[in-house]
Amino acid sequence: MKNSVGKSLKALMVMVVVLSCGMVSGQPQGGERGGQQGPPPIPSTKEIKAMVSDLADELDITDDQETKVLAVYQSHFKEVKSKMSSSSRPSRTEMEKMKATFETKVKELLTKEQQSKFAAYLKKQASQRPS
């Protein structure tokens, strides 16, 4: 009787170990981002145009403003792409500085009312990003 209890206990322990290994390996790596590490991918030209179009609708900007804002976005992401593809990747501080400069350039193209809408838009976008 002791022998069958011992075998059952061993079998139960093996099952627990096997199941727990399967559960651990099924977890995404890197937290909530599903394994993605580092910065998000740089948007394509089409994606940049869609971003600016959404922004234009949100801020109610003129066609002229939209053209200028699009140029700022394209220039910014071209600079980011250049920095990211260089042999020495930029630091987080440098990337944050580039982002601040980019946002300032966009704000300079907007009216006061649009600037406050832009600030709210940025806040909303930031809250939607995974941390």
C-alpha positions as CSV (number, residue, x, y, z in Angstrom):
1,M,0.0,0.0,0.0
2,K,2.8,2.4,0.9
3,N,4.4,1.7,-2.5
4,S,1.2,2.7,-4.5
5,V,0.9,5.9,-2.4
6,G,4.5,6.8,-3.0
7,K,4.0,6.2,-6.8
8,S,0.9,8.3,-6.8
9,L,2.7,11.1,-4.9
10,K,5.6,11.0,-7.4
11,A,3.2,11.1,-10.3
12,L,1.4,14.0,-8.9
13,M,4.6,15.9,-8.3
14,V,5.8,15.3,-11.9
15,M,2.4,16.5,-13.2
16,V,2.7,19.7,-11.1
17,V,6.2,20.4,-12.3
18,V,5.2,19.7,-16.0
19,L,2.1,21.9,-15.7
20,S,4.0,24.8,-14.0
21,C,6.7,24.7,-16.6
22,G,4.1,24.9,-19.4
23,M,2.4,27.9,-17.7
24,V,5.7,29.8,-17.2
25,S,6.8,29.3,-20.8
26,G,3.4,30.4,-22.1
27,Q,3.8,33.8,-20.4
28,P,4.8,36.7,-22.7
29,Q,8.2,38.1,-22.0
30,G,8.8,41.7,-21.3
31,G,5.6,42.5,-19.3
32,E,2.5,44.0,-20.9
33,R,4.2,44.8,-24.2
34,G,4.2,41.2,-25.2
35,G,8.0,40.8,-25.5
36,Q,8.7,44.0,-27.4
37,Q,11.8,45.7,-26.0
38,G,13.1,49.1,-26.9
39,P,11.4,51.9,-28.7
40,P,8.4,51.4,-30.9
41,P,8.9,51.0,-34.6
42,I,9.3,54.1,-36.7
43,P,6.1,54.8,-38.7
44,S,6.0,54.6,-42.4
45,T,5.3,57.5,-44.7
46,K,1.7,56.3,-45.0
47,E,1.4,56.0,-41.2
48,I,2.8,59.5,-40.7
49,K,0.2,60.9,-43.1
50,A,-2.5,59.1,-41.2
51,M,-1.2,60.5,-37.9
52,V,-1.2,64.0,-39.2
53,S,-4.6,63.6,-40.7
54,D,-6.0,62.4,-37.3
55,L,-4.3,65.3,-35.6
56,A,-5.7,67.8,-38.2
57,D,-9.2,66.5,-37.5
58,E,-8.7,66.7,-33.8
59,L,-7.2,70.2,-33.8
60,D,-9.3,71.6,-36.7
61,I,-6.2,72.9,-38.5
62,T,-6.2,74.6,-41.9
63,D,-4.8,72.8,-45.0
64,D,-1.8,75.1,-44.9
65,Q,-1.1,74.2,-41.3
66,E,-1.6,70.5,-42.0
67,T,1.0,70.6,-44.8
68,K,3.5,72.3,-42.5
69,V,2.8,69.9,-39.6
70,L,3.3,67.0,-42.0
71,A,6.7,68.4,-43.0
72,V,7.6,68.6,-39.3
73,Y,6.5,65.0,-38.6
74,Q,8.3,63.7,-41.6
75,S,11.5,65.5,-40.7
76,H,11.3,64.3,-37.1
77,F,10.8,60.7,-38.0
78,K,13.6,60.9,-40.6
79,E,15.9,62.2,-37.9
80,V,14.8,59.5,-35.5
81,K,15.3,56.8,-38.1
82,S,18.8,58.2,-38.9
83,K,19.7,58.2,-35.2
84,M,18.3,54.7,-34.6
85,S,20.2,53.2,-37.5
86,S,23.6,54.7,-36.6
87,S,26.1,52.5,-34.8
88,S,25.7,54.4,-31.6
89,R,22.0,54.5,-30.6
90,P,20.8,57.7,-28.9
91,S,20.2,57.7,-25.2
92,R,16.7,58.0,-23.7
93,T,17.6,61.6,-22.7
94,E,18.6,62.5,-26.3
95,M,15.4,60.9,-27.6
96,E,13.3,62.9,-25.1
97,K,15.0,66.1,-26.1
98,M,14.3,65.3,-29.8
99,K,10.6,64.7,-28.9
100,A,10.4,68.0,-27.0
101,T,11.9,69.9,-29.9
102,F,9.5,68.2,-32.3
103,E,6.5,69.1,-30.2
104,T,7.7,72.7,-29.9
105,K,8.0,73.0,-33.7
106,V,4.4,71.7,-34.1
107,K,3.1,74.1,-31.5
108,E,4.7,77.0,-33.3
109,L,2.5,76.3,-36.2
110,L,-0.7,76.4,-34.2
111,T,-3.0,79.0,-32.7
112,K,-3.3,79.3,-28.9
113,E,-6.6,77.3,-29.0
114,Q,-5.0,74.6,-31.2
115,Q,-2.0,74.5,-28.9
116,S,-4.2,73.7,-25.9
117,K,-6.0,71.0,-28.0
118,F,-2.6,69.7,-29.0
119,A,-1.5,69.4,-25.4
120,A,-4.7,67.4,-24.6
121,Y,-4.1,65.3,-27.7
122,L,-0.5,64.4,-26.6
123,K,-1.8,63.6,-23.1
124,K,-4.4,61.3,-24.5
125,Q,-1.9,59.6,-26.8
126,A,0.5,59.1,-23.9
127,S,-2.2,57.5,-21.8
128,Q,-3.0,55.0,-24.6
129,R,0.7,53.8,-24.9
130,P,1.8,50.8,-22.9
131,S,4.1,51.8,-20.1
